[in-house]
């Protein structure tokens, strides 16, 4: 069995931050799943990375946009099928409760 790296109390705290209610069984399962996930990721610590430069991407591309690239659609074209437009912007229903 995987060594417990994440306790049920830590899972409960994460759940509270996410406004989730978890049962005791769910706390146990998530604790085990998180611990197993961290154990798998921890295998990366075994790799010898001396002399390897840090990178944020691996495909070698530095700028995929061409200079002078033109927009594919004008604002008017984008808005022509909108149900409602105010000041040249799409109008949608609110998504946040206050």
Buried (B, 14 or more C-beta within 10 A) or exposed (E): EEEEBBEBEBBBEBBEEEEEEBEEEBBEBBBBEBBBEEEEEEEEEEEEEEEEEEEEEEEEEEEEEEEEEEEEEEEEEEBEEEEEEEEEEEEEEEEEEE
